[in-house]
C-alpha cells in the first residue's frame, strides 16, 4: 500500500510536469496576447510592455521562469485584474465550490435513492415515469431551463432572486448574510442538480439491476434475510462500488466552476472569471487555472484508487 | 416414514416475449424424512425451477408458480405470506447452489455471511453468532476457523466456499436441504468430500436432502429415491436400485446408457439423439417422442400420464400403458 502510493505520487509528478508544459505551450503559442488586443496602445508602448512582462523571451525560458515561480508558490499575476492569480482564485473559487458541493450532494443523494428503487422495481410504473423524467431532464439545455425557472420563480412569482449571490447594495452580516446567500443559491443549485441527476440515476439503476441478478443476492434471499437487509447490506454496497471512479472525477468538478450556470445566474464564481479572462487573453490566469484543474484531476484519480482499496476487499494495491 | 416435502401438481410458468414457458408442468413427488431424493435431468428440464418454487424464490414478475401445492412439514407453502415464507427459508429449508465462487457476497467477510441467518432466525446476538459461526466452520472441516471467518470469499478456494455454503445452510438446523448441483463446479476429489459431508450431516441430524444433479454417478452414490425430469415433467421415478437396474422410460434408459463405465472403453459414447425440445413449441404429446427409438403414433398426439408400474416405480410412457391395456 505504502509503496503503491509513493509510486503513484511519483507518476503524478511526472504527469503534472508534462501537463504543465503542454498547458503553458498551448497558451503561450496561441497567436496574440493580452497586449495585442489593446487598440489604445502605440506599437512602441506595446513592445515596451512585452519587455516588462517578459513576453518577448523564448517560450522555453518563459516556461522555466513560470515553473520556478510556481514552485515558490507564485502562480503568476493576472494582467487584466492586476492581482496575483492565487488571490483571485481564493476570491472566486469558494463561491463556485459552494454551488458545486451542494448540488453534487443533492445529485448523488437523489440518484442513489431513485436509481436503486427504480432498479428494484424494474419496468414498474415508478420505473417508467422516472426514466421518462430523466430523459426529459437530460435533454433540456441548461440555459433554457435556467431562464425558464428565472422567469417562473423569480420574475412571475417573485419567490426567489433572479441572480447574484447577494441582493444588490446589501450589507448583511452574520446569519442574515448566510440566509441571503442560501436564498440566492436555490435556483442555480436546482438547475445544476436537475441537469446532473439524469445520467447518474441511470448509472446507479443499471449497476443495481446488474447486482440484483447476482448469485449472492439469491443466496441472501435463500438465507431468509429481510428484503431490506438483502437490498441495503448485500446489493447496495456492490452497486455503489463502480461509482468510486466517478468520485475521483467529481473533485475537479467541485472547484472548476460552471460557465453557463454562473453566467445565467450572475454568480461570482471561477467560471465567470475564466470566461472573462479568455476574452481578454489574460494568459497567466488561464494557465494557472488549467494547471490547478490538472492537479485536482490527478489527485482525484489517486483518491478514487485509495477509496477502492478501502471499499472493495478484492482490490489489492 | 412420513413425508417432509409433498409437491403436488406444481406448475411454474415464465412469461417471455415469445410466449409462456411451462418450466415446471404438473410435477408431483415426495421427500420423506431422512431421505435423499435426487432430481435428474438435462439443463432446462425444470429441475432447478422446481427447487426455486419450493424456496419461493422464482424470479418474478416473469416467473410465477401458477398452480399446485407444496406442503412442507404439513404446512402449505404457497399459501404463506412472503414474510412467513421468509422465516422458513434458511431456517427450516436451506439451499446450496452450483457456483460457490459467485454465491457469496464478495464484499462481506465469511464470518458475517455465516452469522446472518443465526441472527435472523435463531435471534442470537453478534457475539454468540460469531462463536457459533466459528464452530460451524470447524464442523465443515476447515481449520483456522477464526482466520477464515475474517477472510473474504475471493481468498478461499471453490471447495472451501462450498463448505462455507453448507455451513450457512445447516446453521439453523434445517429439516430439508435443497442442493442444486452442489458439486458441478468443483474438482472431482473435492466433489466426493462435499458429498460425504452432506451425507454425514444428513445422518447426524436426520434432515432430508433434495439433490438436483445431472450426474448419474452422484445419483448412484447418494440417492434413496430418484425423480427423472424432462421438459418440465416427471417422466419416471422410483427407488434408486430399482430404477438403475430396470429403467422403464426410454429417456432414463438413454441417460443410463450414456454414462461412461470405468474400464470399458467404448469406441464412441452413447448419446441420446436430438435435442431438448424448444419449450415454446410444445404441443400435447410425449415431449420425448422426437428423440425416442420406440416412438408410436399415440406418442405424437397425446401425453402419457405418470402411472405406477410396480415396485414403487412410476413411469410416464405409452409403452407401458399399452402393455397394461393389452393384458
Contacts between the chains, C-beta under 8 A, distances in Angstrom:
chain1	res1	chain2	res2	distance
A	123	B	61	7.7
A	214	B	102	6.7
A	215	B	97	6.3
A	215	B	99	5.8
A	215	B	102	4.1
A	215	B	103	4.6
A	216	B	102	6.6
A	216	B	103	5.9
A	216	B	104	5.7
A	216	B	105	4.3
A	216	B	106	7.3
A	218	B	57	6.5
A	218	B	97	7.1
A	218	B	103	7.5
A	219	B	97	6.7
A	219	B	103	4.8
A	219	B	104	6.6
A	219	B	105	7.6
A	219	B	165	7.5
A	219	B	168	7.7
A	220	B	105	7.0
A	220	B	116	7.7
A	221	B	57	5.7
A	221	B	89	7.3
A	222	B	55	6.0
A	222	B	57	6.4
A	222	B	89	6.2
A	222	B	90	6.1
A	222	B	94	7.3
A	222	B	95	4.5
A	222	B	97	7.9
A	223	B	89	7.2
A	223	B	90	3.9
A	223	B	116	5.8
A	223	B	117	4.6
A	223	B	120	7.1
A	223	B	168	6.5
A	224	B	86	5.0
A	224	B	87	6.4
A	224	B	88	7.1
A	224	B	89	3.8
A	224	B	90	3.3
A	224	B	91	5.6
A	224	B	117	6.4
A	224	B	120	6.0
A	224	B	121	6.2
A	225	B	86	7.8
A	225	B	90	7.4
A	225	B	116	6.0
A	225	B	117	7.6
A	225	B	120	5.8
A	226	B	86	7.0
A	226	B	120	7.4
A	229	B	116	7.7
A	229	B	120	7.9
A	233	B	108	7.4
A	234	B	105	5.3
A	234	B	108	7.4
A	237	B	107	5.4
A	238	B	105	7.2
A	238	B	106	7.1
A	238	B	107	6.1
A	241	B	107	7.3
A	311	B	107	7.5
A	312	B	106	7.7
A	312	B	107	6.3
A	313	B	106	7.3
A	313	B	107	6.2
A	313	B	152	4.2
A	313	B	154	7.2
A	314	B	106	5.9
A	314	B	107	8.0
A	314	B	152	7.1
A	314	B	154	5.0
